[in-house]
């Protein structure tokens, strides 16, 4: 059966765009306030020459949360290695059976914890709906996938990737382009919460070609541990007061468990969510036997303990998929499998390092009030972020305060007492704390927490 998604007429610019628009329009009608999928976002990308590997990302900015889809233009052989103590996966047991017939169509990574597993089955449904696969026993679509936890205290809503978003991302797949940083399934990933770092993370990718052998690694880093550079430093961390400037992973681990408690060099956030995961994919064009592919999965997954420390804890859901597209069958051009494993581990470390985005910087408070009392009073009100998070803003003279009045807190804005907001500009205020918290009031009656790539938006009641 011809793959309609890859026919020359459909992958041309205007026709491909038109097809995607029609497919999105054909999706079931959603509620008026349903978020719109944002596809293949991000300015920083990995570009690689490999037509067989197609990538698509979809995001709900309102979450934020997202999904990343890898589609192979031919059925491929796959293996899986699960290391974390809290995995969430689809179809991994089938891969463990070790059949030597290539059957894999797609690998799907998603946010939303177990709710995000819908994304994996949605991609299989899209393969059938688009005529790529059918209902005969030897033509069933096989998609496998894993999720990360991106809910809880790191955002103020519980929006999750769904069928609509996953199918839009699948239909937007393209060869040779992979968005880096806080995009796709890594849209709201974090790292280092074991030590209270709570640094923003994302997805990373790397590619290497040796002769005719191609190796690519893709990873969504949401690890409980810290990302470690090749010289042993922590790649990103919001350290507490008194922490060393050039923080090393060795110092954190040598001081453990004191390094995650008051009395070391800083106290991590005791309320930080302890549900983290790194999901990853290593792909080669070299044809491999099932046992060889399984060994590649194990070796590369083991190597990730250098870049993520600690790795595969009971609170991580670490899963790695290894895929062979089988395009390279010339044994004279192949690498020894042990070499392939070593190279795969190095490429994966590069991918992990590429996942780290630039971290938001804390705002600098003004040294005096910036608004008169009447303009401050105009900012007061109840700002609703979700059914369980509301922030009440009050003014007293030239001072502004905020307090969470819903079921949950709003980051550093708690429920027990009011938090004073320090002025930054006529629209911006901040809360001095270990983790940056900036509040921006706009003319539309909205309150934006941490404006920018990771913002959360609340609307004033009656505004």
C-alpha distance (Angstrom), angle and dihedral (degrees) to the residues before:
residue distance angle dihedral
X1 . . .
X2 3.78 . .
X3 3.80 116.4 .
X4 3.80 102.6 -122.8
X5 3.81 92.3 -166.4
X6 3.79 90.6 63.3
X7 3.80 100.9 41.6
X8 3.83 112.9 122.4
X9 3.78 93.5 -117.8
X10 3.80 94.1 56.7
X11 3.76 100.9 45.0
X12 3.79 92.6 55.3
X13 3.81 113.3 110.1
X14 3.81 106.5 -104.6
X15 3.80 96.8 32.9
X16 3.82 93.2 47.3
X17 3.80 90.7 49.7
X18 3.78 91.4 47.0
X19 3.79 92.4 49.5
X20 3.79 91.9 50.7
X21 3.80 90.9 49.5
X22 3.80 91.5 51.2
X23 3.80 92.8 47.3
X24 3.79 91.8 50.3
X25 3.80 90.3 48.2
X26 3.80 89.8 51.4
X27 3.79 93.0 58.3
X28 3.82 116.0 108.6
X29 3.77 113.7 -79.5
X30 3.79 111.2 -93.9
X31 3.76 131.8 -155.0
X32 3.79 115.7 -79.6
X33 3.79 91.8 -108.0
X34 3.81 94.2 49.0
X35 3.81 111.1 127.9
X36 3.79 120.2 -111.2
X37 3.82 118.4 -120.2
X38 3.80 114.2 -111.5
X39 3.80 108.6 -152.8
X40 3.81 130.7 -152.7
X41 3.80 93.7 -11.5
X42 3.78 126.2 173.6
X43 3.79 136.0 79.9
X44 3.79 96.5 -136.0
X45 3.80 110.8 72.8
X46 3.77 142.3 162.9
X47 3.81 111.5 -126.4
X48 3.79 118.7 -160.4
X49 3.79 136.0 167.7
X50 3.79 106.5 -119.0
X51 3.83 117.1 114.5
X52 3.81 92.2 -174.0
X53 3.83 92.3 65.7
X54 3.80 113.9 68.3
X55 3.80 123.3 -178.0
X56 3.79 132.3 -164.7
X57 3.80 130.5 175.8
X58 3.79 130.7 -163.9
X59 3.78 128.6 -171.6
X60 3.77 140.8 -175.6
X61 3.80 102.2 -146.8
X62 3.80 90.0 -165.3
X63 3.82 89.7 67.7
X64 2.86 97.3 23.7
X65 3.79 97.3 -128.9
X66 3.77 136.7 120.4
X67 3.78 155.2 170.9
X68 3.82 135.8 -118.4
X69 3.80 121.4 -154.3
X70 3.81 126.8 -164.1
X71 3.80 113.2 -165.4
X72 3.80 122.5 -173.8
X73 3.79 118.5 -149.9
X74 3.80 90.2 -139.0
X75 3.77 132.8 34.2
X76 3.78 108.0 -87.2
X77 3.79 139.2 -163.8
X78 3.80 115.5 -110.2
X79 3.80 141.5 -173.8
X80 3.80 132.7 -175.2
X81 3.79 136.6 -147.5
X82 3.81 120.3 -168.0
X83 3.81 118.1 -164.3
X84 3.80 108.7 155.7
X85 3.78 124.8 90.7
X86 3.81 94.8 -128.7
X87 3.81 110.2 41.9
X88 3.78 127.1 166.5
X89 3.80 112.6 -162.1
X90 3.81 145.9 151.7
X91 3.83 125.2 -140.7
X92 3.81 96.4 -4.9
X93 3.80 92.5 130.3
X94 3.79 90.5 59.5
X95 3.79 91.3 54.7
X96 3.81 90.3 52.0
X97 3.80 91.3 63.0
X98 3.80 89.2 78.2
X99 3.79 100.4 -137.0
X100 3.80 112.3 174.8
X101 3.83 95.8 -142.6
X102 3.83 113.2 101.0
X103 3.82 106.5 -121.7
X104 3.80 108.3 148.5
X105 3.82 119.2 117.2
X106 3.80 104.2 168.8
X107 3.80 147.0 4.1
X108 3.81 116.6 -148.6
X109 3.81 128.6 -164.1
X110 3.81 120.6 -173.1
X111 3.77 144.7 170.1
X112 3.78 122.0 -130.7
X113 3.80 97.9 81.6
X114 3.82 112.7 -117.1
X115 3.80 90.2 -15.7
X116 3.81 87.1 65.8
X117 3.80 92.8 61.8
X118 3.80 86.8 88.1
X119 3.80 86.2 76.7
X120 3.81 92.2 68.5
X121 3.79 96.2 53.1
X122 3.82 90.0 41.5
X123 3.81 90.4 61.2
X124 3.81 90.2 51.9
X125 3.81 88.8 51.4
X126 3.81 90.3 50.3
X127 3.82 90.7 52.5
X128 3.80 88.3 56.0
X129 3.80 95.4 41.8
X130 3.81 91.2 51.4
X131 3.78 92.8 50.8
X132 3.80 95.4 -113.3
X133 3.80 90.6 116.5
X134 3.78 132.7 17.0
X135 3.77 144.1 -169.1
X136 3.80 102.4 -82.2
X137 3.80 113.5 111.5
X138 3.81 93.3 -113.5
X139 3.80 94.6 46.2
X140 3.81 102.8 51.0
X141 3.82 114.1 135.1
X142 3.80 113.2 -111.3
X143 3.79 116.9 -157.2
X144 3.79 122.8 165.3
X145 3.76 127.3 -169.7
X146 3.77 153.3 161.3
X147 3.79 137.1 -151.3
X148 3.79 140.6 -140.7
X149 3.80 128.2 -144.0
X150 3.81 110.1 -112.2
X151 3.81 101.0 154.3
X152 3.80 131.9 87.1
X153 3.78 123.0 59.3
X154 3.77 96.6 -8.8
X155 3.82 91.5 77.3
X156 3.78 139.0 18.7
X157 3.82 100.7 -125.3
X158 3.79 139.3 47.9
X159 3.79 102.2 -130.2
X160 3.82 110.2 148.7
X161 3.82 136.4 -171.3
X162 3.80 110.2 -90.5
X163 3.79 141.6 -178.5
X164 3.79 92.4 -80.1
X165 3.79 93.8 54.7
X166 3.81 95.3 42.1
X167 3.80 94.3 50.6
X168 3.80 91.4 47.3
X169 3.81 89.7 52.3
X170 3.81 91.5 47.9
X171 3.79 91.9 51.4
X172 3.80 89.6 49.6
X173 3.80 94.6 54.6
X174 3.79 115.8 134.5
X175 3.80 133.1 178.4
X176 3.78 124.7 -105.2
X177 3.83 101.7 9.6
X178 3.82 125.3 99.7
X179 3.85 121.8 172.7
X180 3.81 113.5 -131.1
X181 3.79 130.2 -147.5
X182 3.80 126.9 14.0
X183 3.81 96.5 1.6
X184 3.79 136.5 110.2
X185 3.79 114.2 -1.9
X186 3.81 88.6 -6.7
X187 3.80 93.4 58.3
X188 3.81 93.7 118.5
X189 3.79 102.9 15.6
X190 3.81 119.8 140.9
X191 3.79 135.1 -170.2
X192 3.78 138.5 -154.0
X193 3.80 100.4 29.1
X194 3.82 88.6 142.0
X195 3.81 86.7 72.9
X196 3.79 96.0 31.1
X197 3.82 92.6 -105.0
X198 3.82 93.4 129.5
X199 3.80 91.5 -178.8
X200 3.78 119.4 172.5
X201 3.78 113.2 -106.1
X202 3.78 137.4 174.1
X203 3.78 143.7 169.5
X204 3.78 126.6 -42.6
X205 3.77 137.0 -169.0
X206 3.80 139.2 -172.7
X207 3.79 135.6 -178.3
X208 3.79 134.4 -160.7
X209 3.80 132.9 177.7
X210 3.81 123.7 -162.0
X211 3.77 110.0 -175.0
X212 3.78 104.7 -50.3
X213 3.82 94.6 -22.1
X214 3.79 116.3 103.5
X215 3.79 124.4 -163.0
X216 3.79 125.2 -178.2
X217 3.79 130.5 177.4
X218 3.79 127.0 -162.8
X219 3.79 125.4 -177.9
X220 3.80 141.6 175.1
X221 3.81 106.1 -151.0
X222 3.80 115.0 -153.4
X223 3.79 95.6 143.2
X224 3.79 128.4 165.5
X225 3.82 86.0 -142.9
X226 3.78 128.6 60.3
X227 3.79 129.7 -89.8
X228 3.80 107.4 -111.5
X229 3.79 124.3 -153.4
X230 3.79 122.2 -139.0
X231 3.80 90.6 -98.5
X232 3.81 92.1 53.6
X233 3.80 100.7 -102.2
X234 3.79 126.8 133.8
X235 3.81 106.5 -104.3
X236 3.82 96.3 -150.4
X237 3.79 133.7 1.5
X238 3.78 140.0 146.3
X239 3.78 96.0 -134.4
X240 3.76 123.9 -161.4
X241 3.80 123.8 -112.8
X242 3.79 110.1 -67.8
X243 3.79 96.8 23.7
X244 3.81 114.7 139.0
X245 3.80 116.8 -95.0
X246 3.80 95.4 -128.0
X247 3.78 97.8 44.1
X248 3.79 115.0 -166.3
X249 3.77 127.8 -158.1
X250 3.81 89.2 -133.1
X251 3.81 90.4 59.9
X252 3.81 92.4 50.9
X253 3.80 92.9 48.7
X254 3.80 94.9 42.3
X255 3.79 89.5 54.3
X256 3.80 94.4 46.1
X257 3.01 129.1 161.3
X258 3.80 90.5 15.4
X259 3.81 89.4 53.4
X260 3.78 90.6 70.2
X261 3.81 95.9 46.3
X262 3.81 137.3 65.7
X263 3.78 112.0 -84.2
X264 3.80 99.9 48.2
X265 3.80 110.6 78.6
X266 3.78 96.1 -58.5
X267 3.78 144.7 -8.9
X268 3.82 118.7 -108.1
X269 3.78 121.1 -141.1
X270 3.79 105.5 -83.7
X271 3.80 90.0 -158.6
X272 3.81 96.0 55.5
X273 3.81 111.6 128.0
X274 3.81 111.8 -102.1
X275 3.78 98.6 -154.4
X276 3.77 110.6 103.7
X277 3.77 138.0 151.6
X278 3.79 144.2 179.4
X279 3.80 114.1 -150.6
X280 3.77 117.5 -172.8
X281 3.79 146.4 174.3
X282 3.80 130.5 -155.1
X283 3.81 117.1 -168.4
X284 3.79 131.9 -172.2
X285 3.78 132.1 178.1
X286 3.82 90.4 -145.8
X287 3.79 112.7 108.3
X288 3.80 110.1 -115.9
X289 3.77 137.1 -178.5
X290 3.82 116.7 -118.2
X291 3.82 91.9 -104.6
X292 3.80 91.7 49.9
X293 3.79 92.0 48.9
X294 3.80 91.1 48.9
X295 3.80 90.3 51.7
X296 3.82 89.7 50.2
X297 3.81 89.0 53.7
X298 3.80 92.3 49.7
X299 3.80 95.1 45.2
X300 3.80 96.3 47.2
X301 3.79 92.5 43.6
X302 3.80 90.5 50.7
X303 3.80 90.7 50.1
X304 3.81 90.8 58.5
X305 3.80 89.0 74.6
X306 3.81 86.7 79.6
X307 3.80 94.1 58.6
X308 3.82 97.7 37.0
X309 3.80 117.5 46.6
X310 2.92 122.3 -143.2
X311 3.81 96.5 18.8
X312 3.82 134.0 -169.8
X313 3.80 97.4 11.5
X314 3.80 123.1 168.6
X315 3.81 88.6 -94.7
X316 3.82 95.0 51.3
X317 3.80 123.0 86.4
X318 3.79 96.1 -156.5
X319 3.82 114.3 177.8
X320 3.81 129.3 168.4
X321 3.79 126.4 -167.8
X322 3.80 120.1 -160.7
X323 3.80 118.0 -159.5
X324 3.79 133.1 -172.1
X325 3.80 114.6 -164.8
X326 3.81 87.9 -166.6
X327 3.81 94.6 -141.0
X328 3.81 93.9 130.9
X329 3.82 109.9 65.3
X330 3.81 100.3 152.2
X331 3.81 103.9 110.6
X332 3.80 91.4 -158.7
X333 3.81 89.4 61.9
X334 3.82 95.8 44.6
X335 3.78 126.8 101.0
X336 3.81 122.5 -126.2
X337 3.79 106.3 -95.0
X338 3.81 92.6 -119.4
X339 3.83 88.9 56.6
X340 3.77 89.9 48.1
X341 3.80 89.8 54.8
X342 3.80 93.8 49.4
X343 3.80 92.3 48.5
X344 3.79 90.9 45.5
X345 3.81 90.4 54.8
X346 3.80 92.0 51.6
X347 3.79 92.8 47.4
X348 3.80 89.6 49.8
X349 3.82 91.2 53.2
X350 3.81 88.3 52.4
X351 3.81 88.9 50.4
X352 3.80 92.2 51.2
X353 3.80 91.7 51.0
X354 3.81 89.8 48.8
X355 3.82 90.1 57.1
X356 3.82 94.4 69.8
X357 3.84 112.5 99.3
X358 3.79 126.9 -160.7
X359 3.79 107.8 -80.7
X360 3.84 121.6 -123.2
X361 3.79 113.1 -105.2
X362 3.81 121.8 -133.1
X363 3.78 116.1 -106.6
X364 3.81 119.9 -111.8
X365 3.82 113.0 -120.8
X366 3.80 119.6 -130.9
X367 3.78 117.0 -111.3
X368 3.83 92.0 -127.1
X369 3.85 139.5 21.9
X370 3.80 113.5 -70.1
X371 3.82 100.2 -166.6
X372 3.81 131.6 50.6
X373 3.79 118.9 -118.2
X374 3.81 95.4 -99.8
X375 3.81 93.0 55.0
X376 3.79 91.3 46.4
X377 3.81 89.9 52.0
X378 3.81 89.2 54.0
X379 3.81 89.0 62.9
X380 3.80 93.6 58.3
X381 3.77 119.9 110.2
X382 3.79 146.5 92.6
X383 3.80 112.9 -67.0
X384 3.81 115.0 -161.4
X385 3.81 117.4 -151.3
X386 3.80 98.6 168.1
X387 3.80 139.4 -24.2
X388 3.82 88.7 -76.8
X389 3.83 104.1 34.9
X390 3.81 123.4 65.7
X391 3.80 125.2 158.3
X392 3.80 118.8 -153.8
X393 3.81 113.6 -153.1
X394 3.81 119.8 -161.5
X395 3.80 133.3 177.3
X396 3.79 129.8 -145.7
X397 3.78 113.5 -177.2
X398 3.79 107.5 -58.4
X399 3.82 94.1 -13.7
X400 3.80 129.4 90.4
X401 3.82 125.9 -155.7
X402 3.81 136.6 -171.8
X403 3.79 132.7 -161.8
X404 3.81 132.8 177.6
X405 3.81 109.6 -121.9
X406 3.80 101.1 172.0
X407 3.78 128.8 81.0
X408 3.81 93.5 -76.0
X409 3.78 139.6 38.1
X410 3.80 123.0 -105.9
X411 3.81 103.3 -127.1
X412 3.84 107.0 -79.7
X413 3.80 91.3 -2.8
X414 3.78 104.1 94.3
X415 3.79 136.4 -166.4
X416 3.81 101.7 -128.0
X417 3.79 98.5 65.5
X418 3.77 141.2 -1.0
X419 3.78 121.0 -85.3
X420 3.79 118.1 -142.1
X421 3.79 114.4 -128.0
X422 3.78 115.1 -141.0
X423 3.83 114.9 -142.0
X424 3.79 119.5 -116.4
X425 3.82 101.6 165.0
X426 3.79 139.2 -22.8
X427 3.82 89.8 -71.9
X428 3.81 104.9 23.0
X429 3.79 133.0 73.5
X430 3.80 132.0 171.0
X431 3.80 142.8 -158.2
X432 3.80 113.8 -135.3
X433 3.81 106.7 -128.8
X434 3.78 143.6 122.1
X435 3.80 90.9 -86.4
X436 3.82 118.1 51.6
X437 3.80 114.3 -107.3
X438 3.79 118.2 178.3
X439 3.81 123.5 175.5
X440 3.80 121.6 -157.8
X441 3.82 124.3 -169.5
X442 3.81 114.2 -156.6
X443 3.80 132.0 -166.0
X444 3.80 92.2 -107.5
X445 3.80 91.5 70.5
X446 3.79 94.0 -101.4
X447 3.78 131.6 134.2
X448 3.79 114.0 -149.4
X449 3.79 118.0 -161.7
X450 3.82 114.2 -154.6
X451 3.82 94.6 -3.9
X452 3.77 113.5 -142.0
X453 3.78 134.2 45.2
X454 3.83 96.2 -10.5
X455 3.81 99.6 34.5
X456 3.78 127.5 148.2
X457 3.82 117.9 -152.2
X458 3.78 127.8 -150.7
X459 3.82 127.0 -174.2
X460 3.78 123.1 -141.5
X461 3.78 113.3 -117.2
X462 3.78 109.9 -113.3
X463 3.81 89.0 7.3
